């Protein structure tokens, strides 16, 4: 069980590419996208600075007419242009990757862990995997069972020859003195083989925390490899709709950010946008897709290029991508302090929590926690979900992680 | 030529230009000191803890450098810098300090020594002669400590010569905090230690990169448990200890152990 599992990109160009789109690797083999873009941005910045000093202001290179108003895309259009990955296919790739372990009956590894950063696709992949044969889904316990360390949860464990899947280890513990016993019991039973063979998914933040809680330190952990710019290009490329091909060009200079799918060589982004996106999102596909969505714009009317024929104009649908510098990303409020930090940290450790649970963990009154959450929501850093829990937003995740890192809070390793 | 005339003779005839230069040097030095004293602390307190301490520690060093440079530049314009002249001048200054300003000079020297030995830096939490607080500034003669009661205590540096200085974090962000629990002896020690460890692990203010330990000692009234661990930011130490104490009390009550409050108070 080594190397990577293959799931081709959503579409077209990836078929020519041997590199798998979704790669599952050992945690020790996780590599962040290289931050090569910094050099390029410095070069571009210096060039602009010198040009400004010399008074040599060139006319805009954009093929857009000066003053052209670009519009943000509506949700329906975004859903078509940036569709979610086909999780069943990703799950199949994970299943293929784990096949040697699944077939091994006499194994010293009764349990495997799949660790992933928030929005990294780990949860969706395992949810899809748990629905397929021969896997059996294990539901996380109720919070009362967690604080009561209710062992009856283990009695409902699926029995049989199949491999069970617990998608969220982070939902089996709560960061309070009485909220850690059940996860210890679970890990002890699972790693001893008492529960049979299974796959446990765990959020990377909870994983970092549980290393301090569980002295046994389970070593067999896999993760989703970070997406570099080339694989991001394939991930973000939309499907070709009938008679239409989408082109993604940078609004200020017209350069293709995502190249036409038939040109495999030009997958590399010449604007540097994708390299920056990969580095900023730490190769996290969910975070990258969220930022990508905010960067897309359209002219009120498509077909702005005078040089192309009417026929081509009908076929072409150009989406204009904001330059990286103009992509609006949330920022921490300037006065963010301890309360904001502990709230965000608790949300990340549990991959989202309702206010009632937060109030039992944080050293503040519930009303104050609610105020903090609303304040952070206003800044675009957290959102209220349908299940009444609060989560850090995908687009806010990089800045939240950075904020917690510089303030010495425990952070994940992915 | 008597000694007074000899001292006077080492000074140059100061021209108008030199006076202007000296005034300019003094003004520039004064502005630089003002920036050092006012702007750097403001900047430091906007930074995360790990950077804050470095900026704060640079403040007295920058001040010393500014003053040395200013003094040298001014003396250059006042005195012909021959060996003979410098010896005579330093001799006069030495006699003056020795008789009139002995303690003041002792504090100045101790202040300079403190910059090299670093017994305390701005941002450190120290205890000198029973006064505990955060070092807010290191001045030429004194160190200013802000206590948790919001009282600014000014202590001369020459206290260094014969009093111990207890530094809780020594220029780092690692400041150990201790929360104590006094229990009656009838309890399961292992369960209590595990639960107290979980109390520390579950505190949102704990710095998990540092060790968490629970120690116990038997006394004649029962068992004294201590959680030793570190907050993410030294400035949060009191909030952290409060949080540990509240969590610990609730967790131990849920465990059904009994507190030895009266005995502990008597012991203290």
Interface residues (C-beta under 8 A of the other chain):
Chain A: X175 X176 X177 X178 X179 X180 X209 X212 X213 X338 X341 X342 X345 X346 X361 X362 X363 X406 X407 X408 X409 X410
Chain B: X48 X49 X50 X51 X173 X195 X198 X199 X201 X202 X203 X204 X205 X207 X208 X209 X212 X232 X233 X236 X239 X242 X243 X246 X247 X248 X250 X251 X254
